[in-house]
Amino acid sequence: DDLRGRLAADGGSCERRPLLAAIEGMLNADLPSVNLCRLDGVADELFTYDGSGTLFTRRGYVDVRALGLDDFDAAADLIGRGTAEGYLVPRSPEEIDLVLAGGFGAFVGGNHLAGIGTLLLHSADRAAEIASLYTLTRFLGEGVGGHLVRYAAEQARGLGCQFVFACTSSDRVVAFFERNGFERVEGDRLPDEKWRGCDATRRERTRCLRRDL
């Protein structure tokens, strides 16, 4: 619909109209998506997470689903990127394997992995933690993070959880979760298991957010 709107708005004299019409033709020919970028942006689009250009697709823009084996390498790379940027807590290889095993991803245009997350169950407390939530900077502002949170909440509700929670030391992440219906709470409102092996300094700087289901 956005492409059709651009075609209608551009009118017959616009230089971009033939290009946009060609893109519409490719989508009508059942191509799942078309990425339009400048020649000097091709390398970024093909070989980096930053990407380049504009993605056109007829599918739902964001699709969230459980990670499959074929997604693990890309998801592990995202975890490494999020850790390096300071948004994710460093994890051991064994912990990363657990995250991937229960992880889910947001796919743009059907195959572009735009963000990841995982749900860590605390069955005794009928709770689940949303962990390792990370969205590529390229897709910030596109609602990818919100899709991931909604998917996690639905999965937790289906498993009989009474609430979901998240922990962070980032003001930006706190604001994100608050926009998605979470409230700041004290650490004692989270499962005791969350704090096992956690040193006092780390716990003190951790902000806790909770959303009842």
ZIDA-V597095 format. One record per pair of residues at least 24 apart in sequence whose C-alpha atoms are under 10 Angstrom apart, sorted by the first residue. I is the first residue (numbers start at 1). GAP is how many residues later the second one is. Records with the same first field share a line. If there is no record, write none. Layout:
# ZIDA-V597095
I->GAP + GAP
This chain:
# ZIDA-V597095
1->57
2->54
3->53 + 54 + 55
20->36
23->33 + 34
24->32 + 33 + 34
27->29 + 30 + 31 + 32
28->30
30->28
31->26 + 27
32->24 + 25 + 26 + 27 + 77 + 78 + 79
33->24 + 25 + 26 + 75 + 76 + 77 + 78
34->24 + 75
35->74
49->25 + 28 + 29 + 32 + 63 + 64 + 65 + 87 + 88 + 89
50->86 + 87 + 88 + 89
51->86 + 87 + 88
52->86
55->53 + 54 + 57
56->53
57->51 + 52 + 53
58->51 + 52
59->49 + 50 + 51
60->47 + 48 + 49 + 50
61->45 + 46 + 47 + 48 + 49 + 81 + 82 + 83
62->43 + 44 + 45 + 46 + 47 + 48 + 49 + 50 + 51 + 52 + 80 + 81 + 82 + 85 + 86
63->42 + 43 + 44 + 45 + 46 + 47 + 48 + 49 + 50 + 51 + 81 + 84 + 85 + 88
64->40 + 41 + 42 + 43 + 44 + 46 + 49 + 50 + 51 + 52 + 80 + 83 + 84 + 85 + 86 + 87 + 88
65->38 + 39 + 40 + 41 + 42 + 51 + 83 + 86
66->34 + 35 + 36 + 37 + 38 + 39 + 40 + 50 + 51 + 52 + 85
67->33 + 34 + 35 + 36 + 37 + 38 + 39 + 49 + 50 + 51
68->32 + 33 + 34 + 35 + 36 + 37
69->31 + 32
71->29 + 32 + 33 + 34 + 40 + 42
72->25 + 28 + 29 + 31
73->27
74->38 + 39 + 42
75->24 + 25 + 28 + 29 + 30 + 38 + 39 + 40 + 41 + 42 + 59
76->24 + 40
78->35 + 36 + 37 + 38 + 54 + 55 + 56 + 57 + 58
79->36 + 37 + 38 + 53 + 54 + 55 + 56
81->53 + 55
82->50 + 51 + 52 + 53 + 54
83->49 + 51
86->83 + 84
87->45 + 46 + 47 + 48 + 81 + 82 + 83 + 85 + 86
88->43 + 44 + 45 + 46 + 80 + 81 + 82
89->42 + 43 + 78 + 79 + 80
90->42
91->41
96->36
99->32 + 33
100->32
103->27 + 28 + 29 + 30 + 49
104->29 + 44 + 47 + 48
105->28 + 29 + 30 + 39 + 42 + 43 + 46
106->29 + 38 + 39 + 41 + 42 + 45
107->37
108->31 + 36
114->24 + 25 + 26 + 28 + 30 + 31
115->24 + 25 + 29 + 30 + 32 + 33
116->28 + 29 + 32
117->28 + 31 + 32 + 34 + 35
118->30 + 31 + 34
119->30 + 32 + 33 + 34 + 36 + 37 + 45 + 46 + 47
120->36 + 44 + 45
121->35 + 38 + 40 + 43
122->39 + 42 + 68 + 69 + 70 + 71 + 72
123->36 + 37 + 38 + 68
124->37 + 67 + 68 + 69
125->36 + 37 + 38 + 65 + 66 + 67 + 68
126->30 + 31 + 33 + 34 + 35 + 36 + 37 + 38 + 65
127->29 + 30 + 32 + 33 + 34 + 35 + 36 + 37 + 38 + 63 + 64 + 83 + 85 + 86
128->24 + 25 + 27 + 28 + 29 + 31 + 32 + 33 + 34 + 35 + 36 + 37 + 38 + 62 + 63 + 82
129->24 + 27 + 34 + 35 + 36 + 37 + 38 + 61 + 62 + 65 + 80 + 81
130->26 + 34 + 35 + 36 + 37 + 80
131->34 + 35 + 36 + 37
132->34
133->33 + 40
134->39
145->31 + 32 + 35
146->30 + 31 + 33 + 34
147->33
149->28 + 31 + 32
150->30
153->58 + 59 + 60
154->59
156->57
157->55 + 56
160->53
161->51 + 52
162->49 + 50 + 51
163->27 + 47 + 48 + 49 + 50
164->26 + 45 + 46 + 47 + 48 + 49
165->24 + 25 + 26 + 43 + 44 + 45 + 46 + 47
166->24 + 40 + 41 + 42 + 43 + 44 + 45
167->27 + 36 + 39 + 40 + 41 + 42 + 43
168->37 + 38 + 39 + 40 + 41
169->33 + 34 + 35 + 36 + 37 + 38 + 39
170->35 + 36 + 37
171->36
173->34
174->33 + 34 + 35
177->32 + 33 + 34
178->31 + 32 + 33
180->31
181->28 + 29 + 30 + 31
182->26 + 27 + 28 + 29 + 30
183->25 + 26 + 27 + 28 + 29
184->24 + 25 + 26 + 27
185->24 + 25 + 26
186->24
